[in-house]
């Protein structure tokens, strides 16, 4: 019997992206495989694999649109927005606001100010779209999440909130292609970058997305983080979980897990962040796009004392395209959004620590990977220079992550009392930010970038 030759596109993806640990779990290749690939759950996140008994047939566009190998951002900027960004930290933008939904239920249920949810509701109610691609937590099982095409306001509202583990949103591209109508699309930076590349290539499903929206994304964690938290609370069977919410309650919210026994586990957002160094995803470490730069509108938490003190939930809103600006202004006039325009410097200061983590830290990590002979994504640009002292800070960060991600450290953290771990982590986090702040912010606002071939 003749040996079956592997599909050349999948072979290339596997050797350059999957086997090298660069997969971002976006799901694009699965959608373009005509049912011959599926996402397989692993300790390193959902990963594409051949469907047993099927010969892989992968559209070459899957490679071109793979964010794991990198998307050439300067080209994408020019294609989408007509030129390079005025500021490379935030990406192309027209205006920046702080705002929130004026609909109390939407604002209350949202991760921050409810701006993304309100935008989708408005688009549906005004019949500008027929559906919205969103991630719905609790499907197909209470602890899982999956992409859906929401066709009603109720479905959109139920899908509000953040999900902090990898979800292969772009597997929905198959359904988008057959969907009868126009869509809005909400995705993470890597998923959006892949979608934009597919739009450029003329992929029918991607072209149905008239509005592309997305959240700021700092770090994601492997689902092992949730399993670890459950074990710390004496729960070892996922079937005991009946509800999982990552940002429940008053902003900034808390992790909440309900169990079959009626127990309710809660951990404040900044307390359960102790899991980040133990379970941070590889794609989080290598991504350079924090503010979702290829969207029409992107939204993040408005971390500033004057908003945090007021509570209720406030979002920083970056408008990047003309149609995004028109949409936002229409919602403001209709009384659906409260918006206050702010300056770029204020917007950058709200997330300076994470902007540095992405715009300098990620490039340092990529440089070190290359020095070790490992492949990394190519984004088409890089900082012209990074100070040595900033590289030393990055060395400390990677040493901490390296130690925490060992099996011994992960096991040890589960044995410590949660009432101690969360508060101690928060104290250490604040201390680290205070110590590293001078170095991490020094020169950040003036860092320059060069375009690579």
C-alpha positions as CSV (number, residue, x, y, z in Angstrom):
1,X,0.0,0.0,0.0
2,X,1.5,3.4,-1.0
3,X,2.4,5.8,1.8
4,X,0.0,8.7,1.9
5,X,1.7,12.1,1.4
6,X,0.7,14.7,4.0
7,X,-1.0,17.9,2.8
8,X,1.8,20.4,2.0
9,X,0.1,23.4,3.7
10,X,-0.6,21.5,6.9
11,X,2.9,20.0,6.8
12,X,4.3,23.5,6.7
13,X,2.0,24.7,9.4
14,X,2.9,21.8,11.6
15,X,6.6,22.1,11.2
16,X,6.8,25.9,11.5
17,X,4.0,26.7,13.9
18,X,2.4,23.8,15.8
19,X,5.5,21.8,16.6
20,X,7.5,24.9,17.5
21,X,4.9,26.0,20.1
22,X,3.8,29.1,18.1
23,X,0.2,28.2,17.6
24,X,-2.1,30.9,19.0
25,X,-5.1,28.6,19.1
26,X,-7.1,30.8,16.7
27,X,-8.8,28.0,14.9
28,X,-8.4,29.4,11.3
29,X,-6.8,26.3,9.9
30,X,-9.6,24.1,11.2
31,X,-12.2,26.2,9.5
32,X,-10.3,26.1,6.2
33,X,-9.7,22.3,6.3
34,X,-13.1,21.1,4.9
35,X,-13.6,19.1,8.1
36,X,-10.3,17.3,8.1
37,X,-8.8,19.1,11.1
38,X,-10.2,19.6,14.6
39,X,-9.0,21.4,17.7
40,X,-7.6,18.9,20.2
41,X,-7.5,19.8,23.9
42,X,-4.0,19.7,25.3
43,X,-2.2,21.1,28.4
44,X,-0.8,23.8,26.1
45,X,-4.2,24.8,24.8
46,X,-6.4,23.7,22.0
47,X,-4.2,22.6,19.1
48,X,-5.1,21.6,15.5
49,X,-4.8,17.9,14.6
50,X,-6.0,15.6,11.9
51,X,-9.4,14.1,12.2
52,X,-8.8,10.3,12.7
53,X,-9.4,8.5,9.4
54,X,-9.4,11.7,7.3
55,X,-6.8,12.9,4.9
56,X,-6.0,16.5,5.6
57,X,-7.0,19.0,2.9
58,X,-6.0,22.5,3.9
59,X,-6.6,25.6,1.9
60,X,-3.2,27.4,1.3
61,X,-4.9,30.6,2.7
62,X,-4.7,28.9,6.2
63,X,-0.9,29.4,6.1
64,X,-1.1,32.9,4.8
65,X,-3.6,33.9,7.5
66,X,-1.9,32.0,10.4
67,X,-1.0,34.5,13.2
68,X,1.3,32.0,14.7
69,X,3.9,32.6,12.0
70,X,3.1,36.3,12.2
71,X,1.1,38.8,10.2
72,X,2.9,41.7,8.6
73,X,1.4,44.6,10.6
74,X,2.7,47.5,8.6
75,X,1.1,46.1,5.4
76,X,-2.1,45.5,7.3
77,X,-2.1,49.1,8.7
78,X,-1.8,50.5,5.2
79,X,-4.4,48.2,3.7
80,X,-7.0,48.9,6.5
81,X,-6.3,52.5,7.5
82,X,-4.4,54.0,4.6
83,X,-1.0,54.4,6.3
84,X,1.3,53.7,9.2
85,X,0.2,54.6,12.8
86,X,1.0,58.0,14.4
87,X,1.8,56.0,17.5
88,X,3.1,52.4,17.4
89,X,2.2,51.6,21.0
90,X,-1.6,51.9,20.4
91,X,-1.7,51.4,16.7
92,X,-3.8,53.4,14.2
93,X,-6.4,55.5,15.8
94,X,-8.8,58.4,15.1
95,X,-10.0,59.2,18.6
96,X,-9.8,57.8,22.1
97,X,-12.6,57.9,24.7
98,X,-13.5,56.7,28.2
99,X,-17.0,55.4,28.3
100,X,-19.7,53.0,29.3
101,X,-23.1,51.7,28.3
102,X,-26.0,53.8,29.6
103,X,-28.1,50.6,29.8
104,X,-27.6,49.5,33.4
105,X,-28.1,45.8,32.8
106,X,-25.5,45.7,30.0
107,X,-23.0,47.7,32.1
108,X,-23.5,45.6,35.2
109,X,-23.0,42.3,33.3
110,X,-20.0,43.4,31.3
111,X,-16.3,42.9,32.2
112,X,-15.9,46.7,32.3
113,X,-18.1,49.4,30.8
114,X,-20.2,47.2,28.4
115,X,-19.2,49.1,25.3
116,X,-18.6,46.1,23.1
117,X,-21.9,44.5,24.2
118,X,-23.8,47.8,23.7
119,X,-22.3,48.2,20.2
120,X,-23.5,44.7,19.1
121,X,-27.0,45.4,20.6
122,X,-27.2,48.7,18.7
123,X,-26.1,47.1,15.4
124,X,-28.7,44.3,15.8
125,X,-31.5,46.7,16.8
126,X,-30.8,49.0,13.9
127,X,-30.6,46.1,11.5
128,X,-27.1,47.0,10.4
129,X,-26.1,43.4,11.0
130,X,-28.0,40.1,11.2
131,X,-25.7,38.3,13.6
132,X,-22.6,38.8,15.8
133,X,-19.6,36.4,16.3
134,X,-19.0,36.2,20.0
135,X,-17.7,33.8,22.6
136,X,-20.3,32.3,24.9
137,X,-19.0,31.0,28.3
138,X,-20.7,27.9,29.6
139,X,-21.0,26.0,26.2
140,X,-20.9,23.2,25.4
141,X,-20.2,22.4,29.1
142,X,-20.3,24.8,32.1
143,X,-16.5,25.2,32.3
144,X,-16.0,25.6,28.6
145,X,-16.5,28.4,26.1
146,X,-17.2,28.4,22.3
147,X,-17.8,30.8,19.5
148,X,-21.3,31.4,18.3
149,X,-23.2,33.6,15.9
150,X,-25.6,35.5,18.2
151,X,-28.8,36.4,16.3
152,X,-30.6,38.2,19.1
153,X,-30.0,40.8,21.7
154,X,-30.5,38.2,24.5
155,X,-27.8,36.0,23.0
156,X,-25.4,38.9,22.8
157,X,-26.0,39.9,26.4
158,X,-25.6,36.3,27.6
159,X,-22.2,36.3,25.9
160,X,-21.0,39.4,27.6
161,X,-18.0,39.1,30.0
162,X,-14.4,38.1,29.4
163,X,-12.9,34.6,29.0
164,X,-9.3,34.3,30.0
165,X,-8.4,30.9,28.4
166,X,-7.8,30.2,24.7
167,X,-10.9,29.7,22.7
168,X,-10.5,29.0,18.9
169,X,-12.9,31.6,17.7
170,X,-12.0,31.3,14.0
171,X,-13.4,27.8,13.8
172,X,-16.7,29.7,13.3
173,X,-15.5,30.9,9.9
174,X,-17.2,27.8,8.4
175,X,-20.6,29.0,9.8
176,X,-19.8,32.5,8.8
177,X,-19.4,31.4,5.2
178,X,-22.9,29.8,5.1
179,X,-24.6,32.5,7.2
180,X,-27.3,34.4,5.4
181,X,-26.7,38.0,6.3
182,X,-24.1,40.5,7.5
183,X,-22.0,40.1,10.6
184,X,-20.1,41.9,13.4
185,X,-17.1,40.0,14.7
186,X,-15.5,40.2,18.1
187,X,-12.1,38.6,18.4
188,X,-8.7,38.7,20.1
189,X,-5.7,40.4,18.4
190,X,-4.4,37.2,16.8
191,X,-7.9,36.1,15.7
192,X,-8.6,39.6,14.2
193,X,-5.2,39.6,12.4
194,X,-6.1,36.3,10.8
195,X,-9.6,37.5,9.9
196,X,-8.2,40.6,8.3
197,X,-5.7,38.6,6.2
198,X,-8.5,36.3,5.0
199,X,-10.6,39.4,4.1
200,X,-7.6,40.6,2.0
201,X,-7.4,37.2,0.4
202,X,-11.1,37.4,-0.5
203,X,-12.3,34.5,1.8
204,X,-16.1,34.6,1.6
205,X,-16.8,34.0,5.3
206,X,-14.4,36.7,6.5
207,X,-15.9,39.2,4.1
208,X,-19.3,39.0,5.8
209,X,-17.8,40.7,8.8
210,X,-18.8,44.4,8.3
211,X,-17.7,45.5,11.7
212,X,-14.6,44.1,13.5
213,X,-14.4,44.7,17.2
214,X,-12.2,43.4,20.0
215,X,-10.9,43.8,23.6
216,X,-7.4,44.7,24.7
217,X,-5.6,41.5,25.5
218,X,-2.6,41.4,27.9
219,X,-2.2,37.7,28.9
220,X,-4.3,34.5,28.7
221,X,-3.9,31.4,30.8
222,X,-4.1,27.8,29.9
223,X,-7.2,26.1,31.3
224,X,-4.9,24.3,33.7
225,X,-5.1,27.5,35.8
226,X,-8.8,26.9,36.4
227,X,-8.1,23.2,37.2
228,X,-5.4,24.2,39.6
229,X,-7.7,26.7,41.4
230,X,-10.4,24.0,41.7
231,X,-7.9,21.5,43.1
232,X,-6.8,24.1,45.6
233,X,-10.5,24.1,46.7
234,X,-10.7,20.4,46.9
235,X,-12.5,19.9,43.6
236,X,-10.9,17.4,41.2
237,X,-13.8,16.6,38.9
238,X,-14.8,19.2,36.3
239,X,-18.3,17.7,36.2
240,X,-18.8,19.2,39.6
241,X,-18.7,22.7,38.0
242,X,-22.2,24.1,37.1
243,X,-21.1,27.7,36.3
244,X,-17.9,29.5,35.6
245,X,-17.7,33.3,35.3
246,X,-14.3,35.1,34.9
247,X,-15.4,38.7,35.7
248,X,-18.6,38.4,37.8
249,X,-19.9,41.2,40.0
250,X,-19.0,44.8,40.4
251,X,-16.1,46.1,38.3
252,X,-13.3,45.0,38.3
253,X,-15.0,41.8,39.2
254,X,-14.1,38.4,40.5
255,X,-13.7,34.8,39.4
256,X,-16.8,32.9,40.4
257,X,-17.4,29.1,40.2
258,X,-20.6,27.4,41.3
259,X,-20.5,23.6,42.0
260,X,-23.1,20.9,42.1
261,X,-23.0,20.8,45.9
262,X,-24.1,24.5,46.0
263,X,-20.7,25.8,47.0
264,X,-19.7,29.2,45.4
265,X,-16.0,29.8,45.0
266,X,-14.9,33.4,44.5
267,X,-11.6,35.1,44.1
268,X,-11.1,38.8,43.4
269,X,-9.7,39.6,40.0
270,X,-6.3,40.8,41.3
271,X,-6.1,37.8,43.6
272,X,-6.7,35.0,41.2
273,X,-4.1,36.7,38.9
274,X,-1.6,34.7,41.0
275,X,-2.1,31.9,38.5
276,X,-0.7,34.0,35.6
277,X,3.0,33.2,36.1
278,X,2.2,29.5,36.5
279,X,-0.1,29.1,33.4
280,X,0.6,32.1,31.1
281,X,0.2,31.0,27.4
282,X,3.1,31.0,25.0
283,X,1.2,33.2,22.6
284,X,0.8,35.8,25.4
285,X,4.5,36.0,25.7
286,X,5.1,36.4,21.9
287,X,2.2,38.7,20.9
288,X,3.1,42.3,20.3
289,X,-0.5,43.5,19.9
290,X,-2.1,44.6,23.2
291,X,-4.7,47.0,22.0
292,X,-6.2,45.0,19.2
293,X,-4.8,47.3,16.5
294,X,-6.6,45.9,13.4
295,X,-10.1,46.4,14.7
296,X,-12.6,49.2,13.9
297,X,-13.1,49.7,17.6
298,X,-11.1,48.2,20.5
299,X,-11.9,48.4,24.2
300,X,-10.0,47.9,27.5
301,X,-10.4,48.6,31.2
302,X,-10.0,52.3,32.1
303,X,-7.4,51.8,34.8
304,X,-7.2,55.2,36.4
305,X,-7.9,56.2,40.0
306,X,-10.6,58.6,39.1
307,X,-12.6,55.9,37.4
308,X,-11.7,53.0,39.7
309,X,-12.9,55.1,42.7
310,X,-16.3,55.7,41.1
311,X,-16.9,52.0,40.3
312,X,-19.6,50.8,38.0
313,X,-17.2,49.9,35.1
314,X,-15.4,52.2,32.7
315,X,-13.8,51.3,29.4
316,X,-11.1,53.0,27.3
317,X,-12.3,53.0,23.7
318,X,-10.0,53.3,20.7
319,X,-11.7,54.2,17.4
320,X,-9.6,53.2,14.5
321,X,-11.7,53.4,11.3
322,X,-14.1,56.0,9.9
323,X,-17.1,53.6,10.1
324,X,-16.1,52.8,13.7
325,X,-16.2,56.5,14.6
326,X,-19.5,57.0,12.8
327,X,-20.9,54.0,14.7
328,X,-19.7,55.3,18.1
329,X,-21.0,58.8,17.5
330,X,-24.4,57.4,16.5
331,X,-24.7,55.5,19.7
332,X,-23.7,58.5,21.7
333,X,-26.4,60.6,20.0
334,X,-28.9,57.9,20.7
335,X,-28.1,58.0,24.4
336,X,-26.8,54.4,24.5
337,X,-23.2,55.3,25.3
338,X,-21.6,57.8,27.7
339,X,-18.4,59.0,26.1
340,X,-15.6,61.4,27.3
341,X,-12.8,62.0,24.8
342,X,-9.3,61.8,26.3
343,X,-5.8,62.4,25.1
344,X,-3.5,59.8,23.8
345,X,-1.1,60.1,26.7
346,X,-3.8,59.4,29.3
347,X,-4.9,56.4,27.3
348,X,-1.4,55.1,27.2
349,X,-0.8,55.7,30.9
350,X,-3.7,53.5,31.8
351,X,-1.9,50.4,30.4
352,X,1.8,51.5,30.3
353,X,3.0,48.4,32.1
354,X,1.3,46.0,29.6
355,X,2.2,48.2,26.6
356,X,5.8,47.8,27.7
357,X,5.3,44.1,28.2
358,X,4.2,43.8,24.6
359,X,6.0,46.5,22.6
360,X,9.4,45.9,24.2
361,X,9.2,42.8,26.3
362,X,7.8,40.6,23.5
363,X,10.5,41.8,21.1
364,X,13.2,41.0,23.6
365,X,11.7,37.5,24.0
366,X,11.6,37.0,20.2
367,X,15.2,38.2,19.9
368,X,16.3,35.7,22.5
369,X,14.3,32.9,20.8
370,X,16.1,33.7,17.6
371,X,19.5,33.7,19.3
372,X,18.7,30.1,20.6
373,X,17.9,29.0,17.0
374,X,14.1,28.9,17.6
375,X,11.5,30.2,15.2
376,X,9.3,33.1,16.1
377,X,6.5,35.1,14.5
378,X,7.4,37.9,12.2
379,X,5.3,41.0,12.6
380,X,7.0,43.1,10.0
381,X,8.5,45.6,12.4
382,X,10.6,45.9,15.6
383,X,12.0,48.5,18.0
384,X,15.1,50.2,16.7
385,X,16.8,49.7,20.0
386,X,16.0,48.5,23.6
387,X,18.1,49.6,26.6
388,X,20.2,47.0,28.3
389,X,18.6,47.7,31.7
390,X,15.2,46.9,30.1
391,X,16.5,43.6,28.9
392,X,17.7,42.8,32.4
393,X,14.2,43.4,33.7
394,X,12.9,41.0,31.1
395,X,15.5,38.4,32.2
396,X,14.0,38.5,35.7
397,X,10.5,38.2,34.4
398,X,11.4,35.1,32.3
399,X,13.2,33.5,35.2
400,X,10.1,34.0,37.4
401,X,7.9,32.5,34.7
402,X,10.3,29.6,34.1
403,X,10.3,28.7,37.8
404,X,6.6,29.0,38.3
405,X,5.7,26.9,35.2
406,X,7.6,23.9,36.5
407,X,5.5,20.9,37.8
408,X,6.9,21.3,41.3
409,X,5.9,25.0,41.5
410,X,2.4,24.4,40.2
411,X,1.9,21.6,42.7
412,X,3.3,23.7,45.6
413,X,1.0,26.6,44.9
414,X,-2.0,24.3,45.2
415,X,-1.0,23.3,48.7
416,X,-0.8,26.8,50.0
417,X,-3.9,28.4,51.6
418,X,-5.8,30.5,49.1
419,X,-6.6,33.1,51.7
420,X,-2.8,33.7,51.9
421,X,-1.8,33.2,48.2
422,X,-4.1,35.9,46.7
423,X,-3.2,38.8,49.1
424,X,0.5,37.9,49.1
425,X,0.6,37.8,45.3
426,X,-1.2,41.2,45.1
427,X,1.4,42.7,47.5
428,X,4.2,41.2,45.4
429,X,2.6,42.4,42.2
430,X,2.4,45.9,43.4
431,X,5.9,45.9,44.8
432,X,7.3,44.5,41.5
433,X,5.4,47.2,39.5
434,X,6.8,49.9,41.8
435,X,10.4,48.6,41.5
436,X,10.3,47.9,37.8
437,X,8.3,51.0,36.8
438,X,11.2,53.4,36.3
439,X,12.9,51.0,34.0
440,X,9.8,49.7,32.2
441,X,8.4,53.1,31.5
442,X,11.7,54.9,30.9
443,X,11.7,55.9,27.2
444,X,8.5,53.9,26.5
445,X,6.7,56.9,25.1
446,X,9.7,57.7,22.8
447,X,10.5,54.2,21.5
448,X,10.9,54.1,17.8
449,X,10.2,51.2,15.4
450,X,11.6,50.1,12.1
451,X,9.9,48.1,9.4
452,X,11.5,44.8,8.5
453,X,11.3,43.2,5.1
